[in-house]
């Protein structure tokens, strides 16, 4: 099994998470993960975190140019053709510092949103009671009475674009599409969580 070192870059190569980038990690690597090691010529000229955040910024682009009818696989040639601006070490460190600050703010905001979601659920239960035991004795309807269930449709790789309608996969928005399927508001459910609402 392949071993990854903290200086390596990891990329999920196949599946719904294809294009996801990790760095600063070490350990055994599974078959769906590709390990990128810096070329000896540039080993001292590129900070791994700088290369990592660059590839993170290209993850959507890599997904949009993946191959595979049902299971996406990243295209090696697309990855190798990416052009990285080779800045000085100090400039790379400054960029990493700024982006880490932004990531910290995003993480903090996500935690705040999670807390707000818990507040909404708490208020819902306070107003309407526990939906599982219906302790407020509201009239009950089955899911079949309330909504129509349908599975998603396969999106051909030629219809995947940079701008357009969001195409939801099991883990959220997988790509963009030139076409849309429905006009009415709908709830989309992925695995293992609700991906979004359109």
C-alpha positions in Angstrom: 0.0 0.0 0.0 1.2 3.5 -0.9 2.5 5.7 2.0 1.9 9.4 2.0 4.2 11.9 3.7 3.3 15.4 5.1 5.0 17.0 2.1 2.8 15.1 -0.4 -0.4 16.2 -2.0 -3.4 13.8 -2.0 -6.2 13.9 -4.6 -9.3 11.7 -4.6 -9.1 10.3 -8.1 -12.4 8.4 -8.5 -16.0 8.6 -7.3 -18.3 11.3 -6.0 -15.4 13.0 -4.2 -13.1 13.0 -7.1 -11.0 16.2 -7.1 -11.0 16.6 -3.4 -7.5 17.7 -2.3 -5.6 17.0 1.0 -2.2 18.0 2.2 -0.1 18.0 5.3 -1.2 14.4 6.0 0.7 11.2 6.4 -0.2 7.5 6.4 -1.4 4.6 4.2 -3.3 5.6 1.1 -6.2 3.7 -0.4 -6.7 2.8 -4.1 -9.0 5.8 -5.0 -6.4 8.3 -3.7 -3.5 9.6 -5.8 -0.3 10.8 -4.2 1.5 13.7 -5.8 5.2 14.2 -4.9 7.1 17.3 -5.8 9.6 17.1 -8.5 13.2 17.1 -7.1 14.0 20.2 -9.3 11.3 22.2 -7.5 11.2 20.6 -4.1 12.8 23.5 -2.4 11.0 26.1 -4.5 7.4 25.2 -3.9 5.8 25.0 -0.4 3.5 22.0 -0.2 0.6 24.0 1.3 0.9 26.5 -1.6 0.7 23.7 -4.2 -2.2 22.2 -2.1 -4.3 25.4 -2.1 -3.6 25.8 -5.8 -5.0 22.4 -6.5 -7.9 23.0 -4.2 -8.8 26.0 -6.3 -8.8 23.7 -9.4 -10.8 20.8 -7.9 -14.1 21.8 -9.6 -12.3 22.2 -12.9 -10.8 18.8 -12.6 -14.2 17.3 -11.8 -15.8 19.0 -14.8 -13.2 17.4 -17.0 -13.3 13.9 -15.5 -14.2 10.8 -17.5 -16.5 7.9 -16.7 -20.2 7.5 -17.4 -21.5 6.8 -13.9 -18.3 7.0 -11.7 -16.2 10.0 -12.4 -12.4 9.5 -12.8 -10.0 12.4 -13.0 -8.2 13.0 -16.3 -4.4 12.7 -15.7 -3.6 14.9 -18.7 -5.9 17.7 -17.5 -4.1 17.7 -14.1 -0.6 17.7 -15.7 -1.6 20.6 -18.0 -2.4 22.9 -15.1 -0.1 25.9 -14.9 1.1 27.0 -11.4 2.5 30.5 -11.0 5.9 29.9 -9.3 6.2 32.8 -6.8 9.0 33.4 -4.3 8.9 31.4 -1.0 7.9 34.6 1.0 5.1 35.3 -1.4 3.9 31.7 -1.2 3.9 32.0 2.6 1.9 35.2 2.5 -0.7 33.6 0.3 -1.0 30.6 2.5 -1.3 32.8 5.6 -4.1 34.9 4.0 -6.0 31.8 2.8 -5.7 30.0 6.2 -7.2 33.1 7.8 -10.1 33.0 5.3 -10.6 29.3 5.9 -10.7 29.9 9.6 -13.4 32.5 9.2 -15.4 30.2 6.9 -15.1 27.4 9.5 -16.3 29.7 12.2 -19.2 30.9 10.1 -20.2 27.2 9.4 -20.2 26.5 13.1 -22.5 29.5 13.6 -24.8 28.2 10.9 -24.9 24.8 12.5 -25.9 26.4 15.8 -28.6 28.4 14.0 -29.9 25.2 12.4 -30.1 23.6 15.9 -32.0 26.7 17.0 -34.5 26.4 14.1 -35.0 22.7 15.0 -35.5 23.5 18.6 -38.1 26.3 17.8 -39.8 23.8 15.4 -40.2 21.3 18.1 -41.4 23.9 20.5 -44.1 25.1 18.1 -45.2 21.9 16.6 -43.9 19.2 19.0 -41.8 16.2 18.3 -42.7 15.0 14.7 -41.9 11.4 15.6 -44.5 11.0 18.3 -46.8 13.9 17.3 -47.5 14.9 20.9 -49.5 17.9 19.7 -51.9 15.6 17.8 -51.7 17.3 14.4 -53.4 15.7 11.4 -50.9 13.3 9.8 -50.2 12.7 6.1 -48.0 10.1 4.5 -45.0 11.0 2.3 -46.9 9.4 -0.6 -49.7 11.9 -0.1 -47.4 14.9 0.1 -44.8 14.5 -2.6 -43.9 12.6 -5.8 -40.6 10.6 -5.6 -38.3 10.3 -8.6 -34.6 9.4 -9.1 -32.1 11.7 -10.8 -31.0 11.4 -14.4 -27.5 10.7 -15.8 -25.7 13.8 -17.0 -23.6 13.2 -20.0 -20.0 14.6 -19.7 -20.6 16.8 -22.8 -23.4 18.6 -20.9 -21.2 19.4 -17.9 -20.3 23.1 -18.1 -18.6 25.8 -15.9 -21.8 27.9 -15.7 -25.4 26.8 -15.7 -27.9 24.9 -13.6 -26.4 23.1 -10.5 -26.4 19.3 -11.0 -26.7 17.5 -7.6 -24.9 14.3 -6.8 -24.7 12.3 -3.6 -22.5 14.8 -1.9 -23.9 18.1 -3.2 -23.4 19.9 -6.4 -21.3 17.7 -8.6 -21.2 19.9 -11.8 -23.2 22.4 -13.8 -25.6 21.6 -16.6 -26.9 23.4 -19.6 -30.3 21.9 -19.0 -32.7 21.7 -16.1 -35.2 18.9 -15.3 -38.0 20.6 -13.4 -39.8 23.9 -13.1 -41.3 23.5 -9.6 -39.6 23.9 -6.2 -38.2 20.5 -5.2 -36.2 18.9 -2.4 -33.1 17.0 -3.4 -31.8 14.2 -1.2 -28.4 12.8 -1.6 -26.5 10.1 0.3 -25.9 10.5 3.2 -27.5 13.9 3.7 -29.8 16.4 2.0 -27.7 18.0 -0.7 -29.8 21.1 -1.3 -33.1 22.6 -2.4 -33.9 24.0 -5.8 
